[in-house]
Amino acid sequence: MYAHDTVPLGRTGLPVSRLGLGLASLGGMFAPVDAVQAGATIDAAWRLGIRLYDTAPVYGYGRSETRAGLALRPRPRDEYVLCTKVGRLIEPGGTDTQSIWADPPAGVGPRLDYRYPAVIRSVEQSLERLGLDRIDVLHVHDPDQDYPTALAEAYRALADLRASGVIRAVSLGVNHADVAARFIREAPDPGPDSVLLAGRYTMLDQSGLADLLPLCEQRGIAVMAAGVFQSGLLAEPRTGAAYGYSQVPEALLGRVRAIRDLCHRYDVPPLAAAIQFAFGHPAIATVVVGARAPHEVTDSAALLAHPIPPELWAAMKATGLLPETVPTPAAGT
């Protein structure tokens, strides 16, 4: 499988590359990234055939969207799929700040708001920052932050935007699979078209398999898998903050080390297995990875293309590192 391979995004028919680029890091997540490096990173993704780009207003408080627009505006608009999010307005005095953003723009911050008028305003602001005429996929970002309003008002706003052709697809951007499954069941027809699921269908966490992924497969809802490196834990086992823990439990660290050792036994980079694992489930259309420099995009594309023998997946199940019931990629996919 290669980064430039494309598939339809579920029932939307939007062609998305198997590898998507998440743009949070280019907004300055954890460490600053200058504008030149941000543009070069998106340029590298384009050269590799990556045609799915995911951003959000909260990423660097508008900085990620601005940089995405600068890099993508010269490209043919019908040749890529652009995703952004609603749920937080970026405005003077916004108090829903997050410490993960390095050197954010002065004087502005996010304000959580899922009400209909705020969603429409958020889309207008995003289009202004992007400098583009449309958004393809619009996620309700973290609907668990105010679930009743997100379901009643944000979804209605997105459904209206879809009906009027302003956006092509209504989506959810979530860290919790159970929230997405509940939202899909409770939203009025025709419901969301896709889900961006972060960290809940990985080699370490298959909680998305319990309900959400079968539901999406049944309804033709495409899933974009994100966070497959599990906050970097699969890249380098450590005892510091990762994977949602202030201190990673020793049992989890032991499991990560065992996965890494088994991968090395089969001459497979652990992160290649991490990227490719998600494609074992038919609901997964694309894997979205982050990058803050061009070489990181190139590395991810190479990991996606790295051959993995079926024996590795069988060994992971035989040793209990993966449950027997988890679907794994077929040879040659």
N, C-alpha and C positions, 0 to 999 in steps of 0.2 A: 504494500500500500504506500502511496506517495502523497505528499502534502498537496499536490495540485489535482489529485483525483477529486471528482465532484459527484455529489449525489443530490437528489431533491430534498429540501427541508420538509419532510413529511408531506402533508396534504397541501402545503402552500405552493409546492412546485419550484420554489426559489432554489437555484443551483448554488450549493455551498461546497467549498473545498473541505476535504477530510480533516485538514488542520486549519483551525482558526486562530487568529491572533487577538488575545485580550490586551487591552490598552491601559490597564490600571497602573502598571509600572511606569508607563510613559507620562503619567500624571504626577509621578514623584512618590510612589508607594514605598515607604521605608527609607528611601534615599533619593536625592535629587537626580533628575535626568535633564540635561540641557536640550534646547530645541533642536540643535543640529543632530545630536545623537538620536533623538526621538524620530526625526524625519528619516534618518538613515536606517533605523530599525524597520519602519514601515516599508521603506524602499526595498530592503532585503526580503521582506515577506512577499512583496509583490513579485520580485524576480523569481521566487521559488514557486509561484503559482497560488499562493494563499489568497483567497478571495472572500474571506469572512473576517470582519473586524468588529470587535465588541468593546464599547466604551460606556460611559455613564457620566451624568453631571457631577456626581460626588467625587469622581476620580480626579484628585487635585483641584477640586472646586472649580470645574470648568476647563482646567488646563488640558486634560486628556482629549476632550471633545475638540478644543481649538486646534491642538496638534494633529488630531486625526483629520480634521477638515483641510488643513494646510497640505498634508501629504496626499490626500485622496482626491482633492478637487481637480488636479490635472489629469486624473485617470478617467477612462470612459465609464460613465455612471452606471451603465447596464452590465458592467463586467464584474461587479463586486456586490456583496451583501453587507449592509451596515446595520449594526444593532446599537441601540442605546436604551436608556432606562428612565422611568418616572418614579416619583415617590419622595424626592428631595428637591426643593428649589434652592438655587444658589443666589443669595441676595445679601445686601449689606446687613450686618448684625445677625446673620444666621447662627444659631447656637447649637445645632446638632453636629458639633465638630468631632473629628476623629483624629487621634494622635498619630495615626499611621502615615499621614501625608506630610512629606518633608517640604518645607519652604512654600506653603500654599500662598496664593495671591492675597495680598493684604486687604483687610477691610470687608471681606465677604466670607460667608460660610453657608453650610447647608441648613435648610429648615425642613423637617419632615412634614409632608402634606400630601395625602392621597385623595383629597376632594376633587371633584370634577373640574372646577375652574383652575385649580392649581396644576392639575395634570395637563390641561390645554396650554397653560402658561409655560410649563416646563418644556413641552414640545416646541413651542415657539422659541424659547431661549436656546434649546439645543440646536435647532436649525440655524439660528443666528450665529452661534459659536462655530458650528460646522461649516457654515457658508454653503450648504447644499440645499437642494430643492425637496429632498424627501428622506425619510428614514424607512428602512425596509422592515426591520423587526424591532418592536418596542416591548421591552420587559417591564412588568410591574416589579420594582426592585424591593426585595425584603418585605413581602406583604404581611408577614407575621408582626411587623412593627405596629401596624394598626389594621388588623385583619378585617374587621367589619367595614371600615371605610374603603379599604383597598378592593374588597369584593363588590361593594354596592356602588361605589363612585368611580374609582380608578378603572375598574374593568369596563364599566359602561362608557367612559370616555374613550378608552382604547377601541372598544367595539364600534363606536361611532366613527372614529378616525379610520378604522379599517373599512367600514361600509362606504365612507366617502372617498376612499382611495388615497388618503394621506399617508397611510402605512400599509404594508402588505400583510403583516402578521402580528398577532397579539401573543405575547409571551410572558413568562414568569422568570425572574432571576432570583434563585433561592439557594439557601444553605441547608434547608430542612426538607427532606423528601415528603414527609407526612403533610407539611403545610401545602406543598404543591398538589398532592393528591386530593386533599380536601378542597382546595380552590377549584380544581378541574371539575370535581363532582358537583360543586355548589354554584358554579358560574352559569348564567343563562346560556342557552344554545346560541351560536355553535361552539362557544367556549374558546379557551386558548388554543393556539396553533402549535406552540412549541414551549419548551422549558429549558432554561439554562440552569443546570444542576451542579453546584460546586461542592466537591469533596465528599459526595455521598454515593458515588459509584466508582470505587477505586480498589486497588488490591488490598487496602487496609480497611475499607468501609464499604460494604455492599448494602447499606440500609435502603438505598433506592430500589433494590430488587424486591423488597417485601410487598410493595403495593404500587408505587409510582410507575416503575418501568413497565410492568404488565399492563397497567391502565393506559399508558401512553401508546404502547404497541396496539392495544385493542382499538383505540380511537384514532389512530393515525397521527398522533402528536409526536413531533420530532423532539429528541432530547440532545442538547449540546452538553457534553461532559466537560466540566472545568475542575480545577484543583486536583488533577490526577497525580501530581507529585506530593500531595498531602503536606502542604506548607513546607516542602523541601525535605521532609523527614525521610523519604525514600532515596533522596540523593545522598544524604549524609546523616546517619543516625547520631543523635545528640541528646543531651539531657536538658537543654534549654527550652525556651518557649517554642512550641510548634504544635500543629495538629489540634489547636483549641485548648491545649493544656498549659498551665504555667510551668509545670514540670512533667515531662513525658514519663508515663509509668514504665517501670523496668520491664514488665511483661511485654508491653508494646515494642519497646526498643529491641527486646530479644526476638520478637517476630520479624521486625524489619531486618535485623542482621541475618536471620535465617533465610528470608526472601533474597537478600543480596547475595548470600553465599551460594544459594541454589542457582540463581541467575548466572553467576560467574562460572559455575560448574558446567553450564551449557553454553558458555561464551556469549552470553546475552547481557548487554548493559542493563542494569536494573531499571533505568528510566525508559528504556525501549519497551520493556514489559509493562511499565506503568502507563505509557501512552497507548499501547496497543490493546491492553486488557479490556478497555471499555468497549471496543468494537465487537466483542463477543456477543453483546446483546443487540438484537435487531432494532431496538428503539433508538439506539445511539446513532445519530447522523454524523456528528463531527466532534472532535476534541479541541477545546480552546485552551491554548497555553499562553502564558505571559512571557514577556521578554523586555529587557531594558537596553539591549545592545544587539547589533546585527548578528554577531556570532551565536547568540543564544537562539535566534530564530533558525539559523542554519543547523545548529545542533539538534533542535527539536525535529526538524524535517528529516535529518539523518536517522534519528531514533525511530521515527515512524516507519521508515523504509527498512530498518534492520531486520533480517530474517530471524524468526523465532520458531524453533522446532516444536511440534505439538507435544513432544515428550516433556518439555518444561512445564507446560500447563498440567499435564498428567502427574508429574512429580509434585507440583504444588498441592494438588488435591490429595495425593497419596500420603504426603507428610502433614496434612491438616492445615497447611498455610492458606488454602482456599477451600471453601465448602464444596462438597461433591456436586451440589445442585447449581453452582454458579456456571453460566455459559461462558465458554472461552473461545477465542478466535480460532477459526478453522485455518488449516495450512493454506498459505498463499493469499490470504485476505489482506 
